[in-house]
Amino acid sequence: MLLKIREKSQGVFSWIILILICVPFALWGLQNYTGDGKETPIATIGDKEFFQRDLNKAYEQFSQQFAGRQIPEEILKQQALNKLVQDEVLLQYVQGENLVATDDAVRAYIQTLQYFQTDGRFDKKQYQTLLASQNMSSAQFANRIRTALVMEQFQRSVMDSSFATEHDIKTFYKIQNQQRSIELATLVPKKLAEKLSSAELQAYYDAHQQDYKTSEQVSIEYLELSLDDLAAEVEVNDEALTVFYEERKDDYVTKEGRKISHILFVTNDKISDKQALEKATKVKARLATEEFANVAAEVSEDKLTAKTGGDLGVFVIGEMDEAIEKALESLKQGEITAPVKTPFGYHLVKITESIPSKVKALAEVKDELKQIYQRAQAENRFYELGETLTEVSYENSDNLTIVADAIGIKIKKTALFTRDAGESIATEASIRNMAFSDDVLKGSNSEPVELGTERIVVLRMLEYKPAAAQTLAEVQDKVKLALTAQKVAAQLTEQADKIKQRLLAGESLKVIAEKEKLEFKVLPTLARNNGDVEASLNRVIFTAAKPVKDKPTILVADLAEGKKAVVSLLAVIDGKQETETAKQRELADVNIARVSGQQSFAAIMKHLQDNAEVSFKK
């Protein structure tokens, strides 16, 4: 457990909330595919059934977390399926326990979602518009949020109840700061002496024919619905743009603001309100004859702003502390407030500059406004055509021509591409995944594929080329390289094993290295991740068993560039607890408790899943 605290923690719900409640575009159109009763579920949890389309959606979201990493698709899909099952098991549990989230918590969370914000603030109109575009009521959406929050609260209730004991802390440092004494010899691959015979090449090729197949390929035709394309078709005239500007004029208003400076007198456990007020009153009297900035630099207890004469920058009306804002209402530029009480203490505040409200003229924002207008006009059409695209492609699953005629978009085509790479639209992983899905390969139109939030694609297969074996003549150079590498690696493994046996028999690694002309190192105090050896070798060394009765532990490990290391682990030195600041100790407590909480939650989830009615399609 303690080794895990060096790893980054990741909340369970960062993924599921994205899938469950990121409403604006993630869920639209899918209602046409639910409840048809024709498809066989790939997994069933209680009464809940999951279909291939659910896994495809989950995989698309899940794979984004591992973009750029070379993880096989089948592994990611299995992980995505596991997540679907785990999350549904948890959902059914919290519902069965009648756990709830308050209306206030739901409301507060919704207001933090960026989809419903304009200029960083919750926009009720945008909220209602987006929900309406999904044919979803506010109550329905709130229920989705409520469910996700309850699931998260249950996780937090488990994780936040964990704590770190003094024994945990000591054990952590004992492992974390552990050192190991080693001797190390490095073996380098040698050039293969003998030539490869035709019989050897043929035998290797016969045994590895699966490695020498062409990748399966597919080409597609597709329809792409794009909000940008629809927006570009919207015609704009000055009259319409003027009306649109007047409707959105508030968006181009720079609110009235004030540039202010302050002098702070802190209140806390040691300094009472009365003492702070007395200091503020005395300094206020000094300001009648002294420069505000000079006095702020001398006496302000806000040390950060004191360096700049107490400057706090510009605040618009409504952004300042309520008490300060009220005190400034009747003041003019250059005037100073009486002492003002806030949670931080008492302030003397000066208005150094008054900034009047300003409205940008239409001419200043015309280009920007034109784009906004075009997109606003195109959005409804985008949603309408999206619904038509979904419905017609489903109802006419054997061709795209009817769909193209229904929405007025031209059919496009691609060249052949593989599961791993393609050109034009096939550079998108989600397109490639869908192109190789069972339904598409059987000749049906695909489900809608969402590319970002403003592009939707429906595709179907044009041509499919299965993987095919290549002849030995076609891949002879590759076979030679592979067989040569295999033989060189086998030679090196044999050499390393012989050295290991000699060490176990009592010979010295240093003497062996000198005889065989190997690079030799002694590292008496090797620490974790200090860069003295390769990271992979470091992990092998620090997971190896301790020497027993002064007999070293002998290891053989792979290194980069085909090299190997033979290691003699001589001793293990337990780490000591470092002298900590209070902040470092608090961080250690939090991290160790977090790992303990994660393990507790994982154990609970395993118990719930073991006792749930879960079945998979065979």
C-alpha positions as a printed NumPy array, in Angstrom:
array([[  0.   ,   0.   ,   0.   ],
       [  2.657,   2.482,   1.045],
       [  4.517,   2.287,  -2.257],
       [  1.407,   3.554,  -4.044],
       [  1.488,   6.996,  -2.492],
       [  4.109,   8.109,  -4.953],
       [  1.607,   7.626,  -7.767],
       [ -0.987,  10.169,  -8.826],
       [ -4.446,   9.522,  -7.513],
       [ -7.423,   9.777,  -9.838],
       [-11.048,  10.01 ,  -8.711],
       [-13.446,   7.355,  -9.874],
       [-15.977,   9.927, -10.916],
       [-13.885,  12.146, -13.203],
       [-14.699,   9.61 , -15.916],
       [-18.256,   8.581, -15.122],
       [-19.541,  12.105, -14.563],
       [-18.23 ,  13.005, -18.005],
       [-20.27 ,  10.197, -19.532],
       [-23.364,  10.594, -17.36 ],
       [-23.907,  14.325, -17.245],
       [-21.948,  16.21 , -19.915],
       [-25.248,  16.845, -21.63 ],
       [-24.863,  19.402, -24.417],
       [-23.786,  16.932, -27.11 ],
       [-22.78 ,  13.629, -25.521],
       [-26.263,  12.145, -25.337],
       [-28.193,  13.735, -28.177],
       [-29.726,  11.474, -30.805],
       [-29.122,   8.246, -28.915],
       [-32.751,   7.943, -27.891],
       [-33.432,   6.523, -31.34 ],
       [-31.321,   3.5  , -30.546],
       [-32.633,   2.536, -27.135],
       [-35.18 ,  -0.091, -26.259],
       [-35.481,  -1.732, -29.676],
       [-35.258,  -5.205, -28.116],
       [-33.382,  -6.642, -31.116],
       [-29.789,  -6.386, -29.979],
       [-28.182,  -8.9  , -27.618],
       [-26.722,  -7.222, -24.515],
       [-22.979,  -7.633, -23.943],
       [-23.415,  -7.33 , -20.165],
       [-26.304,  -7.407, -17.704],
       [-26.18 ,  -6.038, -14.147],
       [-29.395,  -6.807, -12.327],
       [-32.116,  -5.485, -14.626],
       [-29.767,  -3.114, -16.481],
       [-28.532,  -4.187, -19.915],
       [-25.513,  -2.761, -21.736],
       [-25.143,  -3.079, -25.511],
       [-22.231,  -2.771, -27.92 ],
       [-23.111,   0.878, -28.565],
       [-22.736,   1.593, -24.817],
       [-19.286,   0.013, -24.847],
       [-18.312,   1.96 , -27.97 ],
       [-19.315,   5.219, -26.288],
       [-17.521,   4.311, -23.072],
       [-14.422,   3.214, -24.983],
       [-14.316,   6.509, -26.879],
       [-14.419,   8.483, -23.628],
       [-12.118,   6.077, -21.794],
       [ -9.438,   5.977, -24.509],
       [ -9.079,   9.772, -24.393],
       [ -7.441,   9.384, -20.972],
       [ -4.706,   7.241, -22.546],
       [ -4.183,   9.177, -25.781],
       [ -0.604,   8.85 , -26.99 ],
       [  0.088,   5.668, -25.007],
       [  0.658,   2.407, -26.856],
       [ -2.076,   0.394, -25.152],
       [ -3.757,  -2.327, -27.244],
       [ -7.345,  -1.57 , -28.191],
       [ -8.655,  -4.83 , -26.737],
       [ -7.178,  -3.971, -23.332],
       [ -8.726,  -0.49 , -23.346],
       [-12.095,  -1.905, -24.395],
       [-11.975,  -4.436, -21.563],
       [-11.127,  -1.674, -19.107],
       [-13.99 ,   0.442, -20.457],
       [-16.391,  -2.493, -20.023],
       [-15.119,  -3.046, -16.486],
       [-15.793,   0.617, -15.712],
       [-19.328,   0.42 , -17.088],
       [-20.031,  -2.556, -14.864],
       [-18.395,  -1.107, -11.749],
       [-20.221,   2.197, -12.094],
       [-23.589,   0.516, -12.623],
       [-23.004,  -1.733,  -9.583],
       [-22.265,   1.345,  -7.485],
       [-25.255,   3.213,  -8.909],
       [-27.615,   0.363,  -8.037],
       [-26.152,   0.142,  -4.547],
       [-26.549,   3.837,  -3.665],
       [-30.078,   3.796,  -5.091],
       [-30.885,   0.719,  -3.022],
       [-29.6  ,   2.468,   0.099],
       [-31.807,   5.497,  -0.672],
       [-28.859,   7.877,  -0.527],
       [-29.651,  11.399,  -1.715],
       [-28.014,  14.714,  -2.59 ],
       [-29.656,  17.946,  -1.489],
       [-31.278,  20.369,  -3.914],
       [-28.729,  23.01 ,  -2.924],
       [-25.809,  20.691,  -3.751],
       [-27.317,  19.835,  -7.136],
       [-28.013,  23.486,  -7.943],
       [-24.496,  24.531,  -6.931],
       [-22.887,  21.821,  -9.071],
       [-24.947,  22.639, -12.154],
       [-23.886,  26.268, -11.909],
       [-20.216,  25.223, -12.062],
       [-20.57 ,  23.354, -15.385],
       [-18.798,  25.308, -18.112],
       [-21.446,  24.398, -20.71 ],
       [-23.916,  26.659, -18.928],
       [-21.578,  29.596, -18.313],
       [-21.014,  32.828, -20.157],
       [-17.92 ,  34.84 , -19.228],
       [-17.339,  32.539, -16.263],
       [-20.858,  32.938, -14.817],
       [-23.91 ,  30.715, -14.882],
       [-26.174,  31.673, -17.791],
       [-29.743,  30.541, -17.149],
       [-30.811,  31.247, -20.716],
       [-28.006,  29.125, -22.135],
       [-28.831,  26.389, -19.62 ],
       [-32.47 ,  26.279, -20.723],
       [-31.552,  26.438, -24.427],
       [-29.102,  23.536, -24.241],
       [-31.487,  21.345, -22.269],
       [-34.284,  22.129, -24.69 ],
       [-32.03 ,  21.1  , -27.587],
       [-31.713,  17.683, -25.929],
       [-35.452,  17.379, -25.306],
       [-34.627,  17.254, -21.617],
       [-36.343,  19.052, -18.802],
       [-34.513,  20.789, -15.989],
       [-35.881,  18.199, -13.561],
       [-34.564,  15.306, -15.657],
       [-31.121,  16.843, -15.893],
       [-31.079,  17.656, -12.167],
       [-31.877,  14.011, -11.422],
       [-28.861,  12.912, -13.463],
       [-26.67 ,  15.312, -11.547],
       [-28.194,  14.157,  -8.258],
       [-27.368,  10.524,  -9.051],
       [-23.762,  11.289,  -9.968],
       [-23.268,  13.406,  -6.84 ],
       [-24.636,  10.677,  -4.591],
       [-22.186,   8.197,  -6.115],
       [-19.324,  10.624,  -5.562],
       [-20.426,  11.366,  -1.993],
       [-20.443,   7.649,  -1.208],
       [-16.893,   7.326,  -2.512],
       [-15.776,  10.342,  -0.496],
       [-17.42 ,   9.037,   2.663],
       [-15.229,   5.951,   2.406],
       [-12.014,   7.635,   1.336],
       [-12.245,  10.6  ,   3.683],
       [-12.713,   8.327,   6.705],
       [ -9.222,   6.879,   6.296],
       [ -6.281,   8.204,   8.268],
       [ -2.544,   7.597,   8.676],
       [ -1.143,   6.267,  11.95 ],
       [  2.327,   6.986,  13.286],
       [  3.233,   3.401,  12.36 ],
       [  2.09 ,   4.052,   8.773],
       [  4.292,   7.147,   8.576],
       [  7.368,   5.346,   9.908],
       [  6.804,   2.375,   7.628],
       [  6.426,   4.677,   4.648],
       [  9.749,   6.393,   5.265],
       [ 11.384,   3.042,   5.972],
       [ 10.403,   1.932,   2.453],
       [ 10.567,   5.272,   0.645],
       [ 14.078,   6.183,   1.854],
       [ 15.444,   2.643,   1.683],
       [ 18.882,   2.183,   0.08 ],
       [ 20.376,  -0.941,  -1.481],
       [ 24.009,  -1.915,  -1.921],
       [ 24.717,  -3.585,  -5.272],
       [ 27.368,  -4.688,  -7.713],
       [ 26.405,  -4.475, -11.363],
       [ 27.832,  -5.923, -14.587],
       [ 26.43 ,  -4.897, -17.978],
       [ 26.28 ,  -7.338, -20.881],
       [ 26.222,  -5.901, -24.426],
       [ 24.791,  -7.818, -27.43 ],
       [ 27.438,  -9.217, -29.778],
       [ 27.227,  -9.537, -33.549],
       [ 25.972, -12.916, -34.692],
       [ 28.895, -14.924, -36.008],
       [ 27.18 , -17.549, -38.139],
       [ 25.094, -16.898, -41.224],
       [ 21.405, -17.772, -41.257],
       [ 20.485, -20.727, -43.436],
       [ 17.471, -20.887, -45.707],
       [ 16.079, -23.691, -43.564],
       [ 16.318, -21.517, -40.43 ],
       [ 14.592, -18.621, -42.154],
       [ 11.817, -20.888, -43.4  ],
       [ 11.354, -22.45 , -39.958],
       [ 11.175, -19.044, -38.275],
       [  8.732, -17.765, -40.898],
       [  6.523, -20.848, -40.503],
       [  6.429, -20.386, -36.726],
       [  5.627, -16.666, -36.934],
       [  3.343, -16.335, -39.939],
       [  0.864, -14.351, -37.839],
       [  3.488, -11.594, -37.545],
       [  3.737, -11.249, -41.3  ],
       [  0.193, -10.521, -42.305],
       [ -0.998,  -7.361, -43.931],
       [ -3.338,  -5.395, -41.674],
       [ -7.031,  -5.6  , -42.444],
       [ -8.239,  -2.486, -44.257],
       [-11.512,  -0.769, -44.922],
       [-12.65 ,   2.227, -46.929],
       [-15.851,   4.095, -46.141],
       [-18.339,   6.56 , -47.491],
       [-19.732,   9.009, -44.979],
       [-21.9  ,  12.015, -44.273],
       [-20.476,  14.73 , -42.07 ],
       [-22.769,  17.274, -40.436],
       [-20.777,  20.289, -39.257],
       [-22.015,  23.33 , -37.37 ],
       [-19.212,  25.404, -38.915],
       [-20.307,  24.423, -42.435],
       [-23.93 ,  25.271, -41.69 ],
       [-22.927,  28.579, -40.117],
       [-20.923,  29.548, -43.203],
       [-24.088,  29.18 , -45.298],
       [-26.059,  31.675, -43.179],
       [-26.46 ,  35.015, -44.961],
       [-26.062,  38.135, -42.858],
       [-27.336,  41.664, -43.604],
       [-26.694,  44.858, -41.681],
       [-30.282,  45.138, -40.474],
       [-30.275,  41.654, -38.911],
       [-26.853,  42.258, -37.402],
       [-28.004,  45.534, -35.841],
       [-30.996,  43.847, -34.215],
       [-28.744,  41.029, -32.983],
       [-26.3  ,  43.579, -31.569],
       [-29.044,  45.365, -29.636],
       [-30.189,  42.054, -28.165],
       [-26.674,  41.22 , -26.981],
       [-25.51 ,  44.73 , -26.174],
       [-24.914,  43.826, -22.537],
       [-22.179,  41.446, -23.656],
       [-20.174,  44.39 , -24.978],
       [-20.436,  46.58 , -21.919],
       [-17.341,  47.223, -19.844],
       [-18.766,  47.651, -16.379],
       [-17.982,  50.604, -14.179],
       [-14.872,  49.904, -12.15 ],
       [-12.511,  51.361,  -9.602],
       [ -8.789,  50.966,  -9.189],
       [ -8.147,  50.828,  -5.476],
       [ -5.344,  50.571,  -2.916],
       [ -5.639,  49.497,   0.694],
       [ -3.868,  49.334,   4.018],
       [ -4.748,  46.226,   6.042],
       [ -4.72 ,  45.741,   9.803],
       [ -5.158,  42.032,  10.483],
       [ -7.419,  40.557,  13.173],
       [ -6.739,  37.081,  14.529],
       [ -6.438,  35.116,  17.765],
       [ -3.713,  37.446,  19.01 ],
       [ -5.016,  40.786,  17.706],
       [ -8.555,  41.782,  18.646],
       [-10.968,  43.843,  16.559],
       [-10.534,  46.71 ,  19.018],
       [ -6.73 ,  46.751,  18.677],
       [ -6.861,  46.584,  14.877],
       [ -9.472,  49.366,  14.749],
       [ -7.351,  51.614,  16.961],
       [ -4.342,  51.151,  14.641],
       [ -6.46 ,  51.841,  11.584],
       [ -7.909,  55.013,  13.129],
       [ -4.451,  56.38 ,  13.986],
       [ -3.124,  55.671,  10.475],
       [ -6.215,  57.279,   8.936],
       [ -5.257,  60.507,  10.714],
       [ -1.725,  60.305,   9.27 ],
       [ -3.119,  60.061,   5.74 ],
       [ -4.332,  63.658,   5.961],
       [ -0.728,  64.799,   5.536],
       [  1.171,  61.745,   4.214],
       [  1.139,  59.884,   0.924],
       [ -1.088,  56.792,   0.984],
       [  1.427,  54.613,  -0.898],
       [  4.267,  55.495,   1.494],
       [  2.179,  54.745,   4.568],
       [  0.903,  51.474,   3.036],
       [  4.477,  50.363,   2.36 ],
       [  5.364,  51.111,   5.97 ],
       [  2.433,  49.769,   8.012],
       [  0.114,  47.583,   5.899],
       [ -0.042,  44.003,   7.164],
       [ -0.825,  42.77 ,   3.65 ],
       [  2.867,  42.356,   2.886],
       [  2.3  ,  41.411,  -0.745],
       [  0.49 ,  44.622,  -1.73 ],
       [  2.475,  46.788,   0.678],
       [  5.404,  46.54 ,  -1.748],
       [  3.325,  48.346,  -4.39 ],
       [  1.799,  50.967,  -2.126],
       [ -1.244,  48.832,  -1.31 ],
       [ -2.363,  48.535,  -4.955],
       [ -5.161,  45.961,  -5.399],
       [ -5.803,  46.607,  -9.078],
       [ -9.143,  47.24 , -10.801],
       [-12.47 ,  45.891,  -9.525],
       [-15.778,  46.241, -11.293],
       [-18.898,  47.027,  -9.343],
       [-20.178,  43.861,  -7.693],
       [-16.817,  42.07 ,  -7.426],
       [-15.45 ,  43.666,  -4.255],
       [-16.142,  42.694,  -0.685],
       [-19.626,  43.959,   0.151],
       [-18.483,  46.072,   3.093],
       [-15.723,  47.74 ,   1.078],
       [-17.991,  48.339,  -1.889],
       [-20.594,  49.987,   0.33 ],
       [-17.938,  52.218,   1.901],
       [-16.762,  53.333,  -1.57 ],
       [-20.226,  54.213,  -2.893],
       [-20.127,  57.837,  -1.851],
       [-16.401,  58.449,  -2.417],
       [-14.699,  60.134,  -5.332],
       [-11.345,  59.447,  -6.916],
       [ -8.519,  60.207,  -4.457],
       [-10.7  ,  59.898,  -1.334],
       [-10.095,  57.371,   1.465],
       [-12.642,  55.368,   3.455],
       [-12.958,  55.194,   7.199],
       [-11.765,  51.842,   8.638],
       [-13.801,  49.046,   7.   ],
       [-14.272,  45.657,   8.702],
       [-13.956,  42.448,   6.627],
       [-13.143,  38.859,   7.616],
       [ -9.449,  39.701,   7.145],
       [ -9.386,  42.67 ,   9.496],
       [ -9.76 ,  46.45 ,   9.09 ],
       [ -8.973,  48.231,   5.813],
       [ -8.343,  51.79 ,   4.769],
       [ -9.233,  51.949,   1.075],
       [ -8.405,  54.659,  -1.463],
       [ -9.907,  55.078,  -4.927],
       [ -6.903,  55.76 ,  -7.166],
       [ -8.845,  55.734, -10.438],
       [-12.516,  55.661, -11.444],
       [-13.255,  53.769, -14.655],
       [-16.621,  54.619, -16.256],
       [-18.853,  52.082, -17.917],
       [-18.31 ,  51.778, -21.682],
       [-20.235,  50.11 , -24.511],
       [-18.347,  48.867, -27.572],
       [-19.896,  50.168, -30.786],
       [-21.279,  47.794, -33.393],
       [-18.461,  48.686, -35.764],
       [-15.878,  47.527, -33.202],
       [-17.417,  44.076, -32.787],
       [-19.002,  43.535, -36.2  ],
       [-16.744,  40.693, -37.379],
       [-17.002,  38.831, -34.096],
       [-20.746,  39.436, -33.908],
       [-21.234,  38.156, -37.45 ],
       [-19.687,  34.8  , -36.548],
       [-21.778,  34.544, -33.392],
       [-24.903,  35.404, -35.347],
       [-24.177,  32.8  , -38.023],
       [-23.55 ,  30.088, -35.467],
       [-26.629,  31.047, -33.458],
       [-28.773,  30.907, -36.577],
       [-27.229,  27.562, -37.584],
       [-27.582,  25.836, -34.21 ],
       [-31.266,  24.979, -34.488],
       [-30.738,  23.678, -38.005],
       [-27.762,  21.665, -36.766],
       [-29.916,  19.983, -34.091],
       [-32.787,  19.409, -36.518],
       [-30.558,  17.921, -39.218],
       [-28.792,  15.88 , -36.57 ],
       [-32.082,  14.318, -35.539],
       [-32.949,  13.685, -39.184],
       [-29.516,  12.19 , -39.823],
       [-29.945,   9.841, -36.862],
       [-33.475,   8.779, -37.7  ],
       [-33.162,   8.368, -41.48 ],
       [-29.815,   6.557, -41.334],
       [-31.296,   4.122, -38.818],
       [-34.488,   3.575, -40.787],
       [-32.541,   3.152, -44.071],
       [-29.531,   1.295, -42.75 ],
       [-28.564,  -0.203, -46.105],
       [-27.481,   3.037, -47.837],
       [-26.517,   6.685, -47.336],
       [-28.096,   8.109, -50.473],
       [-31.544,   8.519, -48.929],
       [-29.949,  10.12 , -45.876],
       [-27.882,  12.509, -48.023],
       [-30.994,  13.588, -49.914],
       [-32.905,  14.091, -46.654],
       [-30.364,  16.488, -45.135],
       [-28.84 ,  17.971, -48.3  ],
       [-25.243,  16.922, -47.712],
       [-22.884,  15.294, -50.206],
       [-21.5  ,  11.823, -49.557],
       [-17.728,  11.735, -49.121],
       [-15.349,   8.78 , -49.457],
       [-12.01 ,   7.694, -48.06 ],
       [ -9.129,   5.548, -49.254],
       [ -8.409,   2.25 , -47.51 ],
       [ -7.17 ,   2.548, -43.922],
       [ -6.31 ,   0.249, -41.019],
       [ -7.481,   0.077, -37.436],
       [ -4.411,   2.077, -36.384],
       [ -3.999,   4.77 , -39.034],
       [ -5.726,   6.558, -41.892],
       [ -5.95 ,   9.825, -43.777],
       [ -8.492,  12.671, -43.873],
       [-11.394,  11.844, -41.565],
       [ -9.861,   8.409, -40.816],
       [ -7.204,  10.144, -38.727],
       [ -9.924,  10.217, -36.042],
       [ -9.676,   7.135, -33.798],
       [-13.442,   7.134, -33.198],
       [-14.072,   6.932, -36.967],
       [-11.644,   4.019, -37.353],
       [-13.205,   2.22 , -34.384],
       [-16.679,   2.615, -35.843],
       [-15.541,   1.588, -39.358],
       [-14.319,  -1.741, -37.995],
       [-17.352,  -2.343, -35.769],
       [-19.419,  -5.484, -36.359],
       [-22.495,  -3.662, -37.662],
       [-20.562,  -1.624, -40.231],
       [-18.555,  -4.622, -41.439],
       [-21.856,  -6.46 , -41.917],
       [-22.984,  -3.673, -44.272],
       [-25.122,  -1.417, -42.075],
       [-24.921,   2.318, -41.563],
       [-23.042,   3.227, -38.413],
       [-24.435,   4.888, -35.364],
       [-23.746,   8.654, -35.296],
       [-20.131,   9.387, -34.377],
       [-19.567,  12.678, -32.564],
       [-16.306,  14.476, -33.374],
       [-16.031,  17.089, -30.679],
       [-19.279,  18.895, -29.993],
       [-20.052,  20.332, -33.405],
       [-19.469,  17.535, -35.953],
       [-21.514,  14.368, -36.456],
       [-20.657,  11.577, -38.866],
       [-22.592,   8.564, -40.138],
       [-20.576,   6.122, -42.221],
       [-20.832,   2.807, -44.04 ],
       [-18.361,   0.392, -45.571],
       [-17.267,   0.742, -49.193],
       [-14.587,  -1.946, -49.362],
       [-13.077,  -4.393, -46.876],
       [ -9.747,  -6.179, -47.258],
       [ -9.081,  -8.841, -44.62 ],
       [ -5.643,  -9.441, -43.197],
       [ -3.634, -11.653, -45.545],
       [ -0.445, -13.676, -45.149],
       [  2.663, -12.443, -46.96 ],
       [  5.061, -14.885, -48.581],
       [  8.551, -15.459, -47.209],
       [  9.977, -13.805, -50.314],
       [  7.982, -10.638, -49.572],
       [  9.159, -10.383, -45.961],
       [ 12.554, -12.083, -46.125],
       [ 14.463,  -8.998, -44.899],
       [ 12.139,  -8.608, -41.926],
       [ 12.447, -12.293, -41.076],
       [ 16.263, -12.06 , -41.185],
       [ 16.25 ,  -9.102, -38.8  ],
       [ 13.848, -10.779, -36.406],
       [ 15.66 , -14.132, -36.366],
       [ 19.027, -12.408, -35.947],
       [ 17.679, -10.402, -32.997],
       [ 16.246, -13.572, -31.452],
       [ 19.572, -15.426, -31.723],
       [ 21.566, -12.468, -30.368],
       [ 19.164, -12.174, -27.419],
       [ 19.411, -15.925, -26.783],
       [ 23.217, -15.693, -26.737],
       [ 23.082, -12.843, -24.247],
       [ 20.568, -14.672, -22.046],
       [ 22.785, -17.758, -22.028],
       [ 25.813, -15.639, -21.065],
       [ 23.872, -13.922, -18.255],
       [ 22.562, -17.238, -16.91 ],
       [ 26.069, -18.716, -16.822],
       [ 27.35 , -15.684, -14.89 ],
       [ 24.45 , -16.023, -12.457],
       [ 25.302, -19.679, -11.798],
       [ 28.951, -18.775, -11.196],
       [ 27.903, -16.105,  -8.71 ],
       [ 25.635, -18.53 ,  -6.889],
       [ 28.598, -20.865,  -6.682],
       [ 30.538, -18.154,  -4.842],
       [ 32.608, -16.411,  -7.537],
       [ 33.102, -12.625,  -7.456],
       [ 31.165, -10.504,  -9.938],
       [ 34.086,  -8.113, -10.153],
       [ 36.474, -10.916, -11.126],
       [ 34.02 , -12.32 , -13.695],
       [ 33.499,  -8.852, -15.205],
       [ 37.258,  -8.341, -15.548],
       [ 37.737, -11.738, -17.234],
       [ 34.853, -11.219, -19.68 ],
       [ 35.577,  -7.521, -20.196],
       [ 32.188,  -6.333, -18.929],
       [ 31.341,  -2.869, -17.608],
       [ 31.327,  -3.142, -13.791],
       [ 29.928,  -0.789, -11.143],
       [ 29.642,  -0.764,  -7.37 ],
       [ 26.747,   1.255,  -5.941],
       [ 26.884,   0.979,  -2.129],
       [ 23.946,   3.322,  -1.455],
       [ 21.571,   3.061,  -4.395],
       [ 18.372,   5.031,  -3.683],
       [ 14.974,   4.918,  -5.357],
       [ 14.721,   6.852,  -8.634],
       [ 17.978,   8.762,  -8.226],
       [ 19.092,   8.135, -11.794],
       [ 22.145,   5.971, -11.007],
       [ 20.621,   3.097, -13.004],
       [ 17.803,   2.804, -15.55 ],
       [ 14.339,   3.212, -14.032],
       [ 13.259,  -0.306, -15.072],
       [ 16.35 ,  -1.829, -13.471],
       [ 15.815,   0.265, -10.358],
       [ 12.32 ,  -1.21 ,  -9.99 ],
       [ 13.687,  -4.754, -10.33 ],
       [ 16.354,  -4.12 ,  -7.699],
       [ 13.939,  -2.565,  -5.208],
       [ 11.389,  -5.376,  -5.556],
       [ 13.985,  -8.142,  -5.182],
       [ 14.156, -10.259,  -2.035],
       [ 16.614,  -9.202,   0.65 ],
       [ 19.893, -11.141,   0.958],
       [ 19.672, -14.039,   3.421],
       [ 22.513, -14.858,   5.828],
       [ 24.961, -12.614,   4.007],
       [ 24.375, -14.436,   0.725],
       [ 23.685, -11.854,  -2.002],
       [ 20.527, -11.995,  -4.081],
       [ 21.447, -12.485,  -7.752],
       [ 19.315, -10.801, -10.42 ],
       [ 19.292, -10.744, -14.205],
       [ 17.378,  -7.87 , -15.808],
       [ 16.799,  -6.476, -19.293],
       [ 18.155,  -3.03 , -20.16 ],
       [ 17.619,  -0.648, -23.056],
       [ 19.167,  -1.349, -26.481],
       [ 18.998,  -5.12 , -25.907],
       [ 21.543,  -5.103, -23.079],
       [ 21.281,  -7.137, -19.895],
       [ 22.363,  -6.5  , -16.33 ],
       [ 23.61 ,  -9.043, -13.82 ],
       [ 23.153,  -7.646, -10.326],
       [ 24.46 ,  -8.857,  -7.003],
       [ 22.272,  -7.369,  -4.25 ],
       [ 24.559,  -7.247,  -1.229],
       [ 22.53 ,  -5.452,   1.439],
       [ 19.313,  -3.548,   2.169],
       [ 19.469,  -0.456,   4.367],
       [ 16.136,   0.644,   5.85 ],
       [ 15.267,   4.291,   5.358],
       [ 14.969,   6.807,   8.152],
       [ 12.266,   9.374,   8.738],
       [ 13.436,  12.747,   7.567],
       [ 13.195,  15.903,   9.621],
       [  9.884,  17.336,   8.477],
       [  8.226,  20.662,   8.508],
       [  4.622,  20.724,   9.685],
       [  3.545,  21.146,   6.052],
       [  5.56 ,  18.101,   4.899],
       [  4.109,  15.975,   7.687],
       [  0.599,  17.093,   6.828],
       [  1.198,  16.195,   3.166],
       [  2.513,  12.743,   4.124],
       [ -0.518,  12.148,   6.354],
       [ -2.898,  13.165,   3.574],
       [ -1.207,  11.061,   0.88 ],
       [ -0.965,   7.922,   2.976],
       [ -4.566,   8.308,   4.133],
       [ -5.642,   8.781,   0.512],
       [ -4.016,   5.514,  -0.573],
       [ -5.614,   3.732,   2.378],
       [ -8.975,   5.231,   1.407],
       [ -8.542,   4.154,  -2.216],
       [ -7.818,   0.601,  -1.128],
       [-10.823,   0.594,   1.202],
       [-13.081,   1.842,  -1.571],
       [-11.656,  -0.725,  -4.027],
       [-12.35 ,  -3.48 ,  -1.492],
       [-15.937,  -2.292,  -1.053],
       [-16.447,  -2.15 ,  -4.815],
       [-15.086,  -5.692,  -5.195],
       [-17.481,  -6.898,  -2.509],
       [-20.432,  -5.155,  -4.178],
       [-19.53 ,  -6.536,  -7.596],
       [-18.972, -10.06 ,  -6.243],
       [-22.464,  -9.972,  -4.767],
       [-24.192,  -8.313,  -7.72 ],
       [-26.018, -10.164, -10.482],
       [-23.528,  -9.599, -13.3  ],
       [-23.432, -11.613, -16.513],
       [-21.56 , -11.205, -19.792],
       [-22.304, -12.379, -23.337],
       [-20.241, -15.451, -24.112]])
